Amino acid sequence: MSSPSTSEPYRVLVIGGYGFFGRRLVERLSRQAGLHVIVAGRSAQQASALLTELRSQAQATLGAIELDAMSDELPGWLDGLRVRAVVNASGPFQGQDYRVALACTAAGVHCIDLADGRDFVAGVAAVDVAATAAGVCVLSGASSVPALSGAAVDDMTRGWQRVDEIDIGISPGNRTERGLSTIRAGLSYCGRPIRHDDGRTLTGWLRLRLHRYPAPVGWRPLSPCDVPDLDLLPARHPGRPRVRFGAGLELFALHFGMNAMALAGRLGLVRDWTVHAPWLKRWSDRFATLGSDAGAMHVSVRGLDDQGRRARRTWTLLATDGDGPFVPTLAAAALVRKLAAGQPPAIGARPCVGELTLDDFARETDGRHISWKVA
């Protein structure tokens, strides 16, 4: 693909751009001057409807196209669209292959995805040879985990002699909108074994612990979930820390329901909860007026600091007014900003850990009720 003139807008294609997270990412990108953002998906009508909604306040130019990301013709489409980067927001990524990333390398364009599926993110190195030969970067996991969680750990442990433990938790507000793909992703490991670097094997969504977040969130239940951090963070930090991750539902009744479903899965009574995602979403939506629109995320670290002293720090994010679903889009927005500014990450394919700082993320929260602090 020929290189566009630097005076032209930086052309970005967002696959799944009118979906649950995709539309929020497109909104973020539409506020970046100097971009041309193309919303892609299987429905041209839905893509065009999103543009109509955003165009009045957009600083970027916007376009829409009907496109099947699973088609063998994708490399040709990318070349014809003259895009320089693709963001894949068409989750869930659990069980997906790397055809989008390979299509990007064939077309010579950078590729970013919002995956949080453990095996998908960890396995993206399979594309490294093709990405390196094409001179592009392929970054997987530009989401809350592992991109944002990894940046928080990096910030808090910079210079530490050893990191012994990393604890991560995410709890959305019950009145916050939720997408079907998100529910499918969460159900993909419900009742299934989750391996840990230290030899532990837990069952997805089975155990329960409580974590107290600052007001207005308060106490939330958390249960084990499968995320890329369990593979990536132990090897990244000195001391090979023990990593624990939990996600939770604000309403204890719904969370206890997930625990019961996990037990049924572990006992073999239900083989795959993802096939039940549509009716489970309809059922949970009946409770959508209860609880709050405030969600939270935390990353706690424990170890020896640069002076060899025992240290413990906690980074806590709060998202209010229903803005929690924007959090998984911040990494991709920050990476596109860097690409457009002529600051691309190193070429090759790898998980999106260590690519961004918390300052990079903070810039993308402008206009949203998202904040964090370290204690």
DRENZANU-589002 format. One record per residue (C-alpha): x, y, z; residue in three letters; residue number from 1. Coordinates in nm, 4 decimals. Layout:
        c1        c2        c3    r    k
         X         Y         Z  Ala  NUM
...
//
This chain:
        c1        c2        c3    r    k
    0.0000    0.0000    0.0000  Met    1
    0.1346    0.3428   -0.0898  Ser    2
    0.1988    0.5878    0.1906  Ser    3
   -0.0510    0.8766    0.2043  Pro    4
    0.0742    1.2326    0.2169  Ser    5
    0.1400    1.3597    0.5681  Thr    6
   -0.0939    1.6527    0.4900  Ser    7
   -0.3873    1.4161    0.4580  Glu    8
   -0.5976    1.3116    0.7572  Pro    9
   -0.4764    0.9964    0.9288  Tyr   10
   -0.7225    0.7325    0.8107  Arg   11
   -0.8444    0.4833    1.0710  Val   12
   -1.0917    0.2000    1.0196  Leu   13
   -1.2893    0.0826    1.3252  Val   14
   -1.4308   -0.2666    1.2747  Ile   15
   -1.7429   -0.3102    1.4847  Gly   16
   -1.7513    0.0679    1.5097  Gly   17
   -2.1219    0.0913    1.5924  Tyr   18
   -2.1108   -0.1878    1.8517  Gly   19
   -2.1141   -0.1564    2.2291  Phe   20
   -1.7505   -0.0504    2.2739  Phe   21
   -1.6898    0.0446    1.9122  Gly   22
   -1.9362    0.3346    1.9142  Arg   23
   -1.7742    0.4736    2.2277  Arg   24
   -1.4312    0.4477    2.0701  Leu   25
   -1.5539    0.6202    1.7553  Val   26
   -1.6952    0.8992    1.9704  Glu   27
   -1.3514    0.9405    2.1320  Arg   28
   -1.1740    0.9347    1.7956  Leu   29
   -1.4222    1.1790    1.6396  Ser   30
   -1.2889    1.4420    1.8792  Arg   31
   -0.9305    1.4031    1.7535  Gln   32
   -0.8593    1.6616    1.4837  Ala   33
   -0.6551    1.5353    1.1921  Gly   34
   -0.8232    1.1956    1.1707  Leu   35
   -1.0556    1.0424    0.9154  His   36
   -1.2494    0.7722    1.1009  Val   37
   -1.4310    0.5049    0.9015  Ile   38
   -1.6986    0.3093    1.0862  Val   39
   -1.7188   -0.0461    0.9527  Ala   40
   -1.9612   -0.3296    1.0145  Gly   41
   -2.2121   -0.5552    0.8481  Arg   42
   -2.4861   -0.2902    0.8604  Ser   43
   -2.4270    0.0254    0.6581  Ala   44
   -2.7479    0.1666    0.8058  Gln   45
   -2.6244    0.1380    1.1647  Gln   46
   -2.2844    0.2786    1.0717  Ala   47
   -2.4429    0.5783    0.8981  Ser   48
   -2.6790    0.6359    1.1915  Ala   49
   -2.3810    0.6678    1.4256  Leu   50
   -2.2178    0.9235    1.1969  Leu   51
   -2.5361    1.1298    1.1946  Thr   52
   -2.5325    1.1262    1.5741  Glu   53
   -2.1674    1.2333    1.6040  Leu   54
   -2.1057    1.4617    1.3077  Arg   55
   -2.2262    1.7880    1.4644  Ser   56
   -1.9544    1.7842    1.7335  Gln   57
   -1.6840    1.5922    1.5486  Ala   58
   -1.3403    1.7419    1.4891  Gln   59
   -1.2371    1.4467    1.2741  Ala   60
   -1.3925    1.3687    0.9375  Thr   61
   -1.6132    1.0610    0.9388  Leu   62
   -1.7117    0.7874    0.6965  Gly   63
   -1.8976    0.4577    0.6989  Ala   64
   -1.8742    0.1315    0.5073  Ile   65
   -2.0478   -0.2055    0.5065  Glu   66
   -1.7762   -0.4629    0.5620  Leu   67
   -1.7464   -0.8247    0.6740  Asp   68
   -1.4257   -0.8521    0.8761  Ala   69
   -1.4268   -1.2308    0.8344  Met   70
   -1.4128   -1.2064    0.4535  Ser   71
   -1.1035   -1.3173    0.2614  Asp   72
   -1.1346   -0.9916    0.0679  Glu   73
   -1.0495   -0.7791    0.3727  Leu   74
   -0.6861   -0.7038    0.2679  Pro   75
   -0.8088   -0.5650   -0.0645  Gly   76
   -1.0711   -0.3524    0.1065  Trp   77
   -0.8116   -0.2102    0.3428  Leu   78
   -0.5856   -0.1208    0.0535  Asp   79
   -0.8704    0.0417   -0.1383  Gly   80
   -0.9760    0.2453    0.1636  Leu   81
   -0.6180    0.3738    0.2046  Arg   82
   -0.6360    0.3316    0.5804  Val   83
   -0.3201    0.3445    0.7871  Arg   84
   -0.4525    0.1753    1.0988  Ala   85
   -0.7338   -0.0622    1.1912  Val   86
   -0.8955   -0.0955    1.5322  Val   87
   -1.0842   -0.4199    1.5805  Asn   88
   -1.3679   -0.3708    1.8290  Ala   89
   -1.5744   -0.6683    1.7139  Ser   90
   -1.5599   -0.8846    2.0258  Gly   91
   -1.5916   -1.1128    2.2028  Pro   92
   -1.2420   -1.2291    2.1117  Phe   93
   -1.2575   -1.5573    2.3022  Gln   94
   -1.2384   -1.8197    2.0278  Gly   95
   -1.1532   -1.5768    1.7457  Gln   96
   -0.8557   -1.6276    1.5152  Asp   97
   -0.6093   -1.3692    1.3812  Tyr   98
   -0.7503   -1.3209    1.0324  Arg   99
   -0.8078   -0.9474    1.0886  Val  100
   -0.4504   -0.8966    1.2100  Ala  101
   -0.3134   -1.1013    0.9192  Leu  102
   -0.5257   -0.9031    0.6738  Ala  103
   -0.3772   -0.5854    0.8174  Cys  104
   -0.0214   -0.7122    0.7761  Thr  105
   -0.0995   -0.8149    0.4165  Ala  106
   -0.2256   -0.4617    0.3494  Ala  107
    0.0631   -0.2987    0.5367  Gly  108
   -0.1450   -0.1240    0.8022  Val  109
   -0.1177   -0.1150    1.1802  His  110
   -0.3680   -0.3203    1.3822  Cys  111
   -0.5033   -0.2651    1.7335  Ile  112
   -0.7714   -0.4697    1.9063  Asp  113
   -0.9786   -0.4301    2.2226  Leu  114
   -0.9431   -0.7950    2.3217  Ala  115
   -0.9367   -0.9061    2.6835  Asp  116
   -0.9473   -1.2792    2.6081  Gly  117
   -0.6495   -1.4428    2.7755  Arg  118
   -0.5508   -1.6930    2.5077  Asp  119
   -0.6205   -1.4512    2.2217  Phe  120
   -0.4029   -1.1738    2.3627  Val  121
   -0.1209   -1.4032    2.4737  Ala  122
   -0.1193   -1.5814    2.1386  Gly  123
   -0.0897   -1.2756    1.9147  Val  124
    0.2838   -1.3416    1.8818  Ala  125
    0.1802   -1.5876    1.6112  Ala  126
    0.1424   -1.2836    1.3841  Val  127
    0.4826   -1.1362    1.4732  Asp  128
    0.6757   -1.2637    1.1710  Val  129
    0.4160   -1.1263    0.9271  Ala  130
    0.3879   -0.7936    1.1144  Ala  131
    0.7633   -0.7446    1.1279  Thr  132
    0.8027   -0.8247    0.7574  Ala  133
    0.5277   -0.5724    0.6761  Ala  134
    0.6805   -0.3054    0.9008  Gly  135
    0.3641   -0.2601    1.1075  Val  136
    0.2642   -0.3056    1.4697  Cys  137
   -0.0090   -0.5418    1.5834  Val  138
   -0.1142   -0.4758    1.9433  Leu  139
   -0.3642   -0.7009    2.1159  Ser  140
   -0.5346   -0.6202    2.4452  Gly  141
   -0.5778   -0.2435    2.4120  Ala  142
   -0.8465   -0.2523    2.6789  Ser  143
   -0.8953   -0.2232    3.0553  Ser  144
   -0.6880   -0.5395    3.0817  Val  145
   -0.4034   -0.5754    3.0150  Pro  146
   -0.3248   -0.2274    2.8733  Ala  147
   -0.4647   -0.0071    3.1520  Leu  148
   -0.4032   -0.2490    3.4385  Ser  149
   -0.0471   -0.2999    3.3156  Gly  150
    0.0135    0.0751    3.2984  Ala  151
   -0.1071    0.1135    3.6574  Ala  152
    0.1313   -0.1589    3.7772  Val  153
    0.4208   -0.0030    3.5849  Asp  154
    0.3507    0.3390    3.7349  Asp  155
    0.3307    0.2180    4.0955  Met  156
    0.6284   -0.0203    4.0867  Thr  157
    0.8779    0.1808    3.8832  Arg  158
    1.2224    0.1144    4.0294  Gly  159
    1.1034   -0.1515    4.2733  Trp  160
    1.3442   -0.4310    4.3566  Gln  161
    1.0698   -0.6912    4.3702  Arg  162
    0.6955   -0.7219    4.3168  Val  163
    0.5362   -0.9948    4.5260  Asp  164
    0.1656   -0.9580    4.4560  Glu  165
   -0.0678   -0.7861    4.2109  Ile  166
   -0.4407   -0.7745    4.2791  Asp  167
   -0.6825   -0.6419    4.0151  Ile  168
   -1.0581   -0.5983    4.0310  Gly  169
   -1.3301   -0.4518    3.8103  Ile  170
   -1.6924   -0.3859    3.9094  Ser  171
   -1.9327   -0.1972    3.6780  Pro  172
   -2.2416   -0.0200    3.8044  Gly  173
   -2.5624   -0.2159    3.7513  Asn  174
   -2.7386    0.0756    3.5785  Arg  175
   -2.4522    0.1062    3.3311  Thr  176
   -2.5394   -0.0206    2.9846  Glu  177
   -2.3997   -0.3642    2.8999  Arg  178
   -2.3583   -0.5326    2.5642  Gly  179
   -2.4295   -0.8905    2.4610  Leu  180
   -2.0677   -0.9477    2.3545  Ser  181
   -1.9484   -0.8383    2.6984  Thr  182
   -2.1847   -1.0827    2.8639  Ile  183
   -2.0707   -1.3636    2.6341  Arg  184
   -1.7085   -1.2904    2.7188  Ala  185
   -1.7798   -1.3056    3.0915  Gly  186
   -1.9711   -1.6307    3.0555  Leu  187
   -1.6958   -1.7959    2.8513  Ser  188
   -1.5083   -1.9004    3.1667  Tyr  189
   -1.8030   -1.9344    3.4055  Cys  190
   -1.7532   -2.2654    3.5853  Gly  191
   -1.4328   -2.3412    3.3989  Arg  192
   -1.0819   -2.3821    3.5443  Pro  193
   -0.8538   -2.0782    3.5471  Ile  194
   -0.4845   -2.1575    3.5715  Arg  195
   -0.2460   -1.9267    3.7559  His  196
    0.1282   -1.8827    3.7203  Asp  197
    0.1932   -1.9989    4.0773  Asp  198
    0.0235   -2.3331    4.0187  Gly  199
   -0.3204   -2.2467    4.1536  Arg  200
   -0.6303   -2.3418    3.9566  Thr  201
   -0.9508   -2.1569    4.0411  Leu  202
   -1.2981   -2.1881    3.8938  Thr  203
   -1.4319   -1.8922    3.6990  Gly  204
   -1.6951   -1.6955    3.8937  Trp  205
   -1.7069   -1.9499    4.1788  Leu  206
   -1.5319   -1.7980    4.4803  Arg  207
   -1.6374   -1.4635    4.6273  Leu  208
   -1.4451   -1.1901    4.8048  Arg  209
   -1.5346   -0.8322    4.8945  Leu  210
   -1.3494   -0.5144    4.8041  His  211
   -1.4316   -0.1685    4.9343  Arg  212
   -1.4094    0.1102    4.6775  Tyr  213
   -1.4356    0.4830    4.7547  Pro  214
   -1.7771    0.6505    4.7497  Ala  215
   -2.0060    0.6401    4.5671  Pro  216
   -1.9200    0.2763    4.4831  Val  217
   -1.8620    0.1147    4.8238  Gly  218
   -1.8409   -0.2597    4.8879  Trp  219
   -1.8518   -0.4844    4.5818  Arg  220
   -1.8276   -0.8638    4.5423  Pro  221
   -1.5522   -1.0024    4.3189  Leu  222
   -1.5011   -1.3517    4.1775  Ser  223
   -1.2190   -1.5058    3.9708  Pro  224
   -1.2172   -1.4356    3.5980  Cys  225
   -0.9753   -1.5290    3.3198  Asp  226
   -0.7716   -1.2364    3.1830  Val  227
   -0.4388   -1.1882    2.9990  Pro  228
   -0.2767   -1.0342    3.3079  Asp  229
   -0.2511   -1.3791    3.4675  Leu  230
   -0.0030   -1.4757    3.1951  Asp  231
    0.1643   -1.1445    3.1191  Leu  232
    0.2320   -0.9685    3.4486  Leu  233
    0.4270   -1.2366    3.6419  Pro  234
    0.6946   -1.2538    3.3717  Ala  235
    0.7069   -0.8758    3.3336  Arg  236
    0.8042   -0.7809    3.6896  His  237
    1.0964   -0.8782    3.9159  Pro  238
    1.0026   -1.1441    4.1681  Gly  239
    0.7464   -1.3040    3.9366  Arg  240
    0.4515   -1.1744    4.1413  Pro  241
    0.1398   -1.3684    4.2232  Arg  242
   -0.1474   -1.2158    4.0244  Val  243
   -0.5103   -1.2240    4.1305  Arg  244
   -0.7994   -1.0914    3.9231  Phe  245
   -1.1661   -1.0605    4.0093  Gly  246
   -1.4726   -0.9100    3.8456  Ala  247
   -1.8052   -0.8465    4.0067  Gly  248
   -2.1647   -0.7377    3.9667  Leu  249
   -2.2956   -0.4546    4.1802  Glu  250
   -2.6146   -0.6325    4.2859  Leu  251
   -2.5273   -0.9133    4.5234  Phe  252
   -2.8287   -1.1172    4.4096  Ala  253
   -2.7037   -1.1184    4.0500  Leu  254
   -2.3491   -1.1925    4.1602  His  255
   -2.4673   -1.4856    4.3732  Phe  256
   -2.6518   -1.6052    4.0635  Gly  257
   -2.3223   -1.6080    3.8713  Met  258
   -2.1652   -1.8053    4.1571  Asn  259
   -2.4457   -2.0619    4.1328  Ala  260
   -2.4021   -2.0839    3.7555  Met  261
   -2.0298   -2.1388    3.8059  Ala  262
   -2.0995   -2.4240    4.0430  Leu  263
   -2.3353   -2.5795    3.7889  Ala  264
   -2.0626   -2.5509    3.5275  Gly  265
   -1.8019   -2.7035    3.7523  Arg  266
   -2.0320   -2.9983    3.8291  Leu  267
   -2.0856   -3.0535    3.4583  Gly  268
   -2.4546   -2.9633    3.4649  Leu  269
   -2.4013   -2.6906    3.2037  Val  270
   -2.1279   -2.7314    2.9446  Arg  271
   -2.1175   -2.3806    2.7979  Asp  272
   -2.2941   -2.0822    2.9494  Trp  273
   -2.2238   -1.8580    2.6470  Thr  274
   -2.5060   -2.0205    2.4488  Val  275
   -2.7460   -1.8888    2.7124  His  276
   -2.6162   -1.5307    2.6896  Ala  277
   -2.9182   -1.3796    2.5046  Pro  278
   -3.1809   -1.4851    2.7587  Trp  279
   -2.9475   -1.4166    3.0513  Leu  280
   -2.9029   -1.0619    2.9224  Lys  281
   -3.2797   -1.0174    2.8886  Arg  282
   -3.3251   -1.1481    3.2418  Trp  283
   -3.0554   -0.9241    3.3905  Ser  284
   -3.1956   -0.6214    3.2051  Asp  285
   -3.5084   -0.6539    3.4212  Arg  286
   -3.2944   -0.5293    3.7104  Phe  287
   -3.1379   -0.2442    3.5117  Ala  288
   -3.3120    0.0263    3.7170  Thr  289
   -3.1591   -0.0988    4.0436  Leu  290
   -2.8197   -0.0147    4.1856  Gly  291
   -2.6099    0.2713    4.0500  Ser  292
   -2.4354    0.3969    3.7371  Asp  293
   -2.0983    0.4071    3.9173  Ala  294
   -1.8278    0.1500    3.8489  Gly  295
   -1.4739    0.1024    3.9720  Ala  296
   -1.1452   -0.0704    3.9011  Met  297
   -0.8485   -0.1220    4.1282  His  298
   -0.4905   -0.2424    4.0974  Val  299
   -0.3006   -0.3131    4.4206  Ser  300
    0.0685   -0.4033    4.4366  Val  301
    0.2890   -0.5293    4.7170  Arg  302
    0.6673   -0.5807    4.7228  Gly  303
    1.0026   -0.4143    4.7925  Leu  304
    1.0510   -0.0567    4.6721  Asp  305
    1.3691    0.0967    4.5299  Asp  306
    1.5138    0.1237    4.8838  Gln  307
    1.4353   -0.2367    4.9689  Gly  308
    1.1498   -0.1401    5.2008  Arg  309
    0.8202   -0.3254    5.2111  Arg  310
    0.5671   -0.1253    5.0139  Ala  311
    0.2015   -0.1467    4.9214  Arg  312
    0.0158    0.0826    4.6813  Arg  313
   -0.3316    0.0863    4.5296  Thr  314
   -0.4520    0.2587    4.2145  Trp  315
   -0.8290    0.3107    4.2061  Thr  316
   -1.0400    0.4243    3.9126  Leu  317
   -1.3957    0.5540    3.9483  Leu  318
   -1.6347    0.5916    3.6556  Ala  319
   -1.9664    0.7598    3.7278  Thr  320
   -2.2679    0.8838    3.5296  Asp  321
   -2.2651    0.5654    3.3220  Gly  322
   -1.9216    0.6340    3.1724  Asp  323
   -1.7696    0.2984    3.2730  Gly  324
   -1.7994    0.1464    2.9210  Pro  325
   -1.5652    0.4178    2.7897  Phe  326
   -1.2767    0.2816    3.0008  Val  327
   -1.1983   -0.0148    2.7700  Pro  328
   -1.1688    0.2271    2.4741  Thr  329
   -0.9079    0.4601    2.6247  Leu  330
   -0.6043    0.2542    2.5217  Ala  331
   -0.7050    0.2320    2.1561  Ala  332
   -0.7801    0.6051    2.1449  Ala  333
   -0.4386    0.6815    2.2952  Ala  334
   -0.2597    0.4513    2.0497  Leu  335
   -0.4354    0.6073    1.7504  Val  336
   -0.3326    0.9507    1.8790  Arg  337
    0.0307    0.8364    1.8885  Lys  338
    0.0124    0.6845    1.5413  Leu  339
   -0.1402    0.9994    1.3952  Ala  340
    0.1308    1.2102    1.5634  Ala  341
    0.4029    1.0047    1.3963  Gly  342
    0.4943    0.8172    1.7150  Gln  343
    0.4138    0.4560    1.6248  Pro  344
    0.4977    0.1716    1.8617  Pro  345
    0.7774   -0.0650    1.7618  Ala  346
    0.6896   -0.2942    1.4725  Ile  347
    0.5868   -0.6526    1.5405  Gly  348
    0.2961   -0.8287    1.7095  Ala  349
    0.2614   -0.8464    2.0883  Arg  350
    0.0214   -0.7924    2.3782  Pro  351
   -0.0471   -0.4273    2.4599  Cys  352
    0.1498   -0.4050    2.7845  Val  353
    0.4070   -0.1334    2.8464  Gly  354
    0.2984    0.0637    2.5392  Glu  355
    0.1172    0.3426    2.7263  Leu  356
    0.1538    0.5385    3.0498  Thr  357
   -0.1216    0.6528    3.2823  Leu  358
   -0.0685    1.0039    3.1429  Asp  359
   -0.1555    0.8704    2.7971  Asp  360
   -0.4786    0.7290    2.9343  Phe  361
   -0.5632    1.0452    3.1279  Ala  362
   -0.5649    1.2520    2.8101  Arg  363
   -0.8398    1.0326    2.6657  Glu  364
   -1.0757    1.0802    2.9640  Thr  365
   -1.1452    1.4426    2.8714  Asp  366
   -1.5158    1.5167    2.8960  Gly  367
   -1.5967    1.1927    3.0789  Arg  368
   -1.6624    1.1180    3.4462  His  369
   -1.3548    0.8971    3.4818  Ile  370
   -1.0836    0.9630    3.7394  Ser  371
   -0.8238    0.7752    3.9430  Trp  372
   -0.5811    0.8150    4.2267  Lys  373
   -0.2976    0.6223    4.3898  Val  374
   -0.2857    0.5646    4.7654  Ala  375
//
